[in-house]
Amino acid sequence: MNTTISPRDAQWREELRKAMPAKERTSIPRCSMPQLQADYRVTNNEEVNLGLSQEQAVTEATRCLDCPDPQCVTGCPVGINIPGFIKNIERGEFGQAAEVLRETSALPAVCGRVCPQERQCESKCIYNRMKKAPVAIGYLERFAADAANAAAKGETSVAAGPAPDAVKVAVVGSGPAGLSFAGAMARLGYKVHVFEALHEIGGVLKYGIPEFRLPNSVVDVEIDSLRAQGVEFMPNCVIGKTLGYDDLMEMGFRGVFVGSGAGLPRFMGIPGENFVGVMSSNEYLTRVNLMGAGRPGWATPVIKGRRVAVIGGGNTAMDSCRTARRMGAEEVYIVYRRGEEEMPARVEEVLHAKEEGVRFLTLHNPVEYLGDEQGRVRAMRLQRMELGEPDASGRRSPVPVEGDIVEMPVDEVIVSVGVSPNPLIPNSIEGLEVTRRGTLVVNDETLETTLPLLFAGGDIVRGGATVILAMGDGRHAAEAMHRRLAEDIK
């Protein structure tokens, strides 16, 4: 990424350094995110984190030391110019801060809310070497994006859009990978068409992440920004069914990016998984988030258990258990086969779940679900586990404690143990190479598949990852496709 700054920017950065030396900056404590009280927020779907005030944001931005070699940028999968946007916040230039973000990120308001900054950009912050809390990069990203969106509210902003004879490219899926790719290609002047199987644009951002963590209105603003750049969206269009790959070629698309995600839930293959009341997180969250289950005026059915167990320890498991509390469950348990320290979920999500009354039953693993005479789940049998040697990921492997099995009454079980790619795309396009896990094989550097000018990224390649990693794939694939198309045009 080019982080060269103009003489003017260099001048005001130097002025900021003189106004407050590094010693004073490092003495400022990291800000805390204001949030709704737990006893109130479990009664509704309002966003839990309330965002920073202008004063908080400017103060937090002042902590940034503007390092000559900013390592925070290396921790960002989309390569955001982090010092650039933060220093604009420090100056009070919030709109300019958002512009810096949008140079590389199509969804800054989304990323500021759901990205695991503590494991990425913030983990590289120089403050960590000082044994101090890193700059709250995620909070500041959210602030800048929200401030710019609020300032533009009510205004009709239409970019120049692609030229009439612009090269057409197709995007399969409107999740984070597809939206990132679409934004990058639109900036490069291409005519971008995004095909989405569902009736709502946004993919996992809409069906998978609850509104108390990522409001749909925030996603819609980001999508409208892409529309203003000329990106066209086609919902209710299943590539592989409604339209095939050959159809896209006949429609004049020169390149295709597949970002169809991994919406096929995994189960554990244990007895009793077919009982009524046992479902995947995908089904549960889609019914509630996208189809309005449990809300006035919506007819979508959903089970509302009193005693609910969520199996798993990732962010989706946290979303599920916190949703269950909002759906009226009196007791909600996270059941996880490792210890809490090994959970892949964000620390903030774990903390919020605990604040909302979710109980954590770690080092336990279900081995069987038990049902009643009507075929509904009534209990589960749990195997107690202990941690053994580290596995390939570096986490200690859970091993059963022989003979130590307990029975626990439940009336709803939500399984959140991972996802797999939907086989529709791989099975419908001849010539695509697929791994044994069902993911598409791509060139590691370009993300091009085994078919020329068909690229892929996100969960259809990774099998299940974060929003920001999917966005990084979309941006990198766009750059690679642009190079390939430029070569073909020559």
DOTORNU-547808 format. One record per residue (C-alpha): x, z, y; residue in three letters. Coordinates in steps of 0.5 Angstrom, whole numbers, padded with zeros to 4 digits, always signed. Example, Ala and Ser with C-alpha at 12.3 -4.5 7.8 and 13.67 -1.06 7.14 Angstrom:
residues 2
+0025+0016-0009ALA +0027+0014-0002SER 
END
This chain:
residues 490
+0000+0000+0000MET +0002-0002+0007ASN +0003+0005+0011THR +0006+0002+0017THR +0004+0005+0023ILE +0003+0002+0030SER +0008+0004+0036PRO +0001+0007+0039ARG +0000+0011+0033ASP +0007+0013+0032ALA +0006+0016+0039GLN +0000+0020+0039TRP +0003+0023+0032ARG +0009+0025+0035GLU +0005+0028+0041GLU +0001+0032+0036LEU +0007+0035+0033ARG +0010+0037+0039LYS +0003+0040+0041ALA +0003+0044+0034MET +0010+0045+0031PRO +0010+0045+0023ALA +0011+0053+0023LYS +0004+0054+0026GLU +0001+0049+0022ARG +0003+0052+0016THR +0000+0059+0018SER -0007+0056+0018ILE -0011+0058+0012PRO -0015+0053+0008ARG -0022+0052+0010CYS -0028+0054+0006SER -0034+0049+0004MET -0040+0052+0007PRO -0046+0052+0001GLN -0053+0054-0001LEU -0054+0061-0004GLN -0054+0061-0011ALA -0061+0064-0012ASP -0064+0059-0007TYR -0061+0053-0009ARG -0063+0053-0017VAL -0070+0053-0014THR -0069+0046-0012ASN -0065+0039-0012ASN -0062+0040-0005GLU -0054+0039-0004GLU -0050+0045-0005VAL -0044+0044-0001ASN -0046+0043+0006LEU -0040+0040+0009GLY -0035+0042+0015LEU -0037+0043+0022SER -0033+0039+0027GLN -0029+0045+0029GLU -0027+0046+0021GLN -0025+0039+0020ALA -0021+0039+0026VAL -0017+0045+0024THR -0016+0043+0017GLU -0014+0037+0019ALA -0009+0040+0024THR -0006+0043+0017ARG -0003+0036+0015CYS +0004+0036+0016LEU +0004+0028+0017ASP +0010+0028+0011CYS +0015+0022+0012PRO +0014+0020+0005ASP +0007+0023+0003PRO +0006+0024-0004GLN -0001+0025-0003CYS -0002+0018-0003VAL +0001+0017-0010THR -0004+0021-0013GLY -0010+0017-0010CYS -0012+0012-0015PRO -0014+0007-0010VAL -0008+0009-0005GLY -0012+0011+0001ILE -0008+0012+0007ASN -0009+0020+0007ILE -0005+0022+0013PRO -0008+0016+0017GLY -0015+0018+0016PHE -0013+0026+0017ILE -0009+0025+0023LYS -0015+0021+0026ASN -0019+0027+0025ILE -0014+0032+0028GLU -0015+0027+0035ARG -0023+0027+0034GLY -0023+0020+0033GLU -0028+0021+0027PHE -0030+0013+0027GLY -0023+0011+0026GLN -0022+0016+0021ALA -0027+0013+0017ALA -0025+0006+0018GLU -0018+0008+0015VAL -0022+0010+0009LEU -0026+0004+0008ARG -0019+0000+0008GLU -0018+0002+0001THR -0025+0005-0001SER -0032+0002-0001ALA -0035+0009-0003LEU -0031+0015+0002PRO -0038+0019+0002ALA -0038+0019-0005VAL -0031+0020-0007CYS -0031+0026-0002GLY -0036+0029-0006ARG -0035+0028-0013VAL -0027+0026-0014CYS -0023+0031-0017PRO -0018+0032-0011GLN -0015+0038-0014GLU -0012+0034-0020ARG -0010+0028-0016GLN -0008+0027-0008CYS -0009+0035-0007GLU -0004+0036-0013SER +0001+0032-0009LYS +0001+0036-0003CYS +0007+0039+0000ILE +0004+0045+0001TYR +0004+0046-0007ASN +0011+0047-0006ARG +0010+0052-0001MET +0006+0056-0006LYS +0000+0055-0001LYS -0007+0052-0001ALA -0006+0044-0001PRO -0010+0041+0005VAL -0017+0040+0003ALA -0017+0032+0003ILE -0023+0031-0001GLY -0027+0036+0004TYR -0024+0032+0010LEU -0026+0025+0007GLU -0033+0027+0006ARG -0033+0029+0013PHE -0030+0023+0016ALA -0035+0019+0012ALA -0041+0023+0014ASP -0039+0023+0021ALA -0039+0015+0021ALA -0045+0014+0018ASN -0049+0019+0022ALA -0046+0016+0028ALA -0049+0009+0026ALA -0055+0012+0023LYS -0061+0007+0026GLY -0056+0002+0028GLU -0056-0005+0025THR -0049-0007+0023SER -0048-0014+0020VAL -0041-0016+0018ALA -0040-0024+0019ALA -0041-0025+0011GLY -0038-0030+0007PRO -0037-0037+0009ALA -0042-0042+0006PRO -0037-0045+0002ASP -0034-0039+0000ALA -0032-0038-0008VAL -0037-0034-0012LYS -0036-0028-0016VAL -0040-0024-0021ALA -0040-0017-0022VAL -0043-0014-0028VAL -0046-0007-0027GLY -0047-0003-0020SER -0043+0003-0022GLY -0037+0006-0018PRO -0032+0000-0021ALA -0037-0005-0020GLY -0038-0003-0013LEU -0031-0002-0011SER -0029-0009-0014PHE -0035-0012-0010ALA -0033-0009-0003GLY -0026-0011-0004ALA -0028-0018-0006MET -0032-0018+0000ALA -0027-0016+0005ARG -0023-0022+0002LEU -0028-0027+0004GLY -0032-0028-0003TYR -0039-0029-0004LYS -0040-0023-0009VAL -0047-0022-0013HIS -0048-0016-0017VAL -0052-0016-0023PHE -0055-0009-0025GLU -0059-0008-0031ALA -0063-0002-0028LEU -0068-0002-0023HIS -0064+0002-0018GLU -0057+0000-0016ILE -0051+0005-0016GLY -0050+0006-0024GLY -0048+0013-0026VAL -0048+0015-0019LEU -0055+0015-0019LYS -0057+0016-0026TYR -0051+0021-0028GLY -0050+0025-0022ILE -0055+0030-0020PRO -0057+0030-0013GLU -0055+0037-0012PHE -0048+0034-0012ARG -0049+0027-0010LEU -0055+0026-0006PRO -0058+0019-0007ASN -0059+0018+0000SER -0051+0018+0001VAL -0050+0013-0005VAL -0055+0008-0001ASP -0052+0009+0005VAL -0045+0006+0002GLU -0049+0001-0002ILE -0052-0002+0005ASP -0045-0002+0008SER -0044-0007+0002LEU -0050-0011+0003ARG -0048-0011+0011ALA -0042-0015+0008GLN -0045-0020+0005GLY -0046-0017-0002VAL -0052-0019-0006GLU -0055-0014-0011PHE -0060-0017-0017MET -0063-0011-0021PRO -0067-0011-0027ASN -0062-0016-0030CYS -0059-0015-0036VAL -0052-0019-0037ILE -0052-0021-0045GLY -0060-0021-0045LYS -0063-0024-0038THR -0057-0028-0037LEU -0051-0030-0041GLY -0044-0031-0039TYR -0045-0039-0040ASP -0051-0038-0035ASP -0046-0035-0030LEU -0041-0040-0031MET -0047-0046-0030GLU -0049-0042-0024MET -0042-0043-0021GLY -0039-0037-0021PHE -0031-0038-0021ARG -0030-0030-0024GLY -0033-0025-0027VAL -0032-0017-0027PHE -0035-0013-0032VAL -0036-0006-0030GLY -0042-0004-0034SER -0039+0003-0036GLY -0040+0007-0042ALA -0047+0009-0043GLY -0048+0010-0050LEU -0048+0017-0052PRO -0044+0020-0057ARG -0047+0026-0062PHE -0043+0030-0067MET -0046+0028-0073GLY -0048+0035-0076ILE -0055+0037-0079PRO -0061+0037-0075GLY -0059+0033-0069GLU -0066+0029-0070ASN -0070+0035-0069PHE -0074+0035-0062VAL -0071+0038-0057GLY -0064+0036-0058VAL -0062+0030-0054MET -0056+0027-0050SER -0054+0029-0043SER -0055+0021-0042ASN -0062+0021-0043GLU -0063+0028-0040TYR -0060+0027-0033LEU -0063+0020-0033THR -0070+0022-0034ARG -0069+0027-0029VAL -0064+0024-0024ASN -0067+0017-0024LEU -0074+0017-0027MET -0076+0023-0023GLY -0078+0028-0029ALA -0081+0034-0027GLY -0082+0032-0020ARG -0089+0032-0017PRO -0092+0025-0017GLY -0087+0023-0023TRP -0090+0022-0030ALA -0083+0021-0034THR -0084+0027-0039PRO -0078+0031-0040VAL -0077+0038-0045ILE -0077+0044-0041LYS -0073+0049-0045GLY -0073+0057-0044ARG -0067+0058-0048ARG -0062+0052-0047VAL -0055+0050-0050ALA -0051+0045-0047VAL -0045+0043-0052ILE -0039+0041-0048GLY -0034+0043-0042GLY -0034+0037-0038GLY -0037+0035-0031ASN -0043+0032-0035THR -0044+0038-0038ALA -0044+0042-0032MET -0049+0037-0029ASP -0053+0038-0035SER -0053+0046-0035CYS -0054+0046-0027ARG -0060+0041-0028THR -0063+0046-0033ALA -0063+0052-0029ARG -0067+0048-0024ARG -0072+0045-0029MET -0074+0053-0030GLY -0070+0055-0036ALA -0069+0062-0036GLU -0063+0062-0040GLU -0057+0057-0040VAL -0051+0057-0044TYR -0045+0052-0044ILE -0042+0052-0051VAL -0035+0049-0052TYR -0030+0049-0057ARG -0024+0051-0053ARG -0023+0056-0048GLY -0025+0056-0041GLU -0018+0054-0039GLU -0018+0048-0043GLU -0025+0045-0040MET -0024+0038-0037PRO -0029+0040-0032ALA -0028+0041-0024ARG -0026+0048-0023VAL -0031+0048-0017GLU -0037+0046-0022GLU -0035+0051-0027VAL -0036+0056-0021LEU -0042+0053-0018HIS -0045+0054-0025ALA -0043+0061-0026LYS -0046+0063-0019GLU -0053+0060-0022GLU -0053+0064-0028GLY -0050+0059-0033VAL -0047+0063-0039ARG -0041+0061-0042PHE -0040+0061-0050LEU -0033+0059-0051THR -0029+0058-0057LEU -0035+0056-0061HIS -0038+0050-0064ASN -0045+0048-0067PRO -0045+0046-0074VAL -0052+0045-0075GLU -0059+0046-0072TYR -0065+0049-0075LEU -0072+0047-0074GLY -0079+0050-0074ASP -0085+0047-0078GLU -0087+0042-0072GLN -0080+0039-0073GLY -0077+0042-0066ARG -0071+0046-0065VAL -0071+0053-0066ARG -0064+0055-0067ALA -0057+0053-0068MET -0051+0055-0072ARG -0044+0056-0069LEU -0037+0056-0072GLN -0033+0061-0068ARG -0026+0058-0066MET -0019+0059-0065GLU -0014+0055-0061LEU -0008+0052-0065GLY -0003+0048-0064GLU -0003+0043-0058PRO -0006+0036-0059ASP -0004+0029-0056ALA -0007+0031-0050SER -0003+0037-0049GLY -0009+0042-0050ARG -0009+0047-0056ARG -0013+0044-0061SER -0019+0049-0064PRO -0019+0051-0071VAL -0025+0054-0075PRO -0024+0062-0076VAL -0026+0062-0083GLU -0033+0065-0085GLY -0035+0067-0078ASP -0041+0063-0076ILE -0047+0066-0072VAL -0054+0064-0071GLU -0057+0063-0064MET -0064+0062-0062PRO -0065+0056-0057VAL -0071+0051-0056ASP -0067+0046-0052GLU -0060+0043-0054VAL -0057+0038-0049ILE -0051+0034-0052VAL -0045+0033-0048SER -0039+0031-0052VAL -0037+0024-0049GLY -0040+0017-0049VAL -0038+0010-0051SER -0039+0003-0048PRO -0045+0000-0050ASN -0044-0006-0054PRO -0048-0011-0051LEU -0043-0014-0047ILE -0037-0015-0052PRO -0042-0017-0057ASN -0045-0023-0053SER -0039-0026-0050ILE -0035-0030-0055GLU -0027-0029-0055GLY -0027-0022-0052LEU -0022-0018-0056GLU -0025-0011-0057VAL -0021-0004-0059THR -0024+0000-0065ARG -0027+0005-0060ARG -0031-0001-0057GLY -0027-0002-0050THR -0025-0008-0048LEU -0018-0010-0049VAL -0015-0012-0042VAL -0008-0014-0039ASN -0005-0007-0037ASP -0003-0010-0030GLU -0008-0015-0028THR -0014-0012-0032LEU -0016-0019-0034GLU -0019-0019-0041THR -0018-0024-0047THR -0022-0029-0043LEU -0019-0033-0037PRO -0022-0030-0030LEU -0026-0025-0034LEU -0024-0018-0031PHE -0026-0011-0033ALA -0025-0004-0031GLY -0028+0003-0031GLY -0031+0006-0037ASP -0032-0001-0041ILE -0024-0001-0041VAL -0023+0007-0041ARG -0028+0009-0045GLY -0030+0015-0040GLY -0027+0017-0034ALA -0028+0019-0027THR -0031+0016-0021VAL -0025+0015-0017ILE -0021+0012-0023LEU -0026+0007-0024ALA -0026+0005-0017MET -0018+0004-0017GLY -0020-0001-0023ASP -0025-0005-0019GLY -0020-0005-0013ARG -0014-0007-0017HIS -0018-0012-0021ALA -0020-0015-0015ALA -0013-0016-0012GLU -0011-0019-0019ALA -0017-0024-0019MET -0016-0026-0012HIS -0009-0028-0014ARG -0011-0032-0020ARG -0017-0036-0016LEU -0012-0037-0010ALA -0007-0040-0016GLU -0013-0044-0018ASP -0015-0047-0012ILE -0008-0049-0010LYS 
END
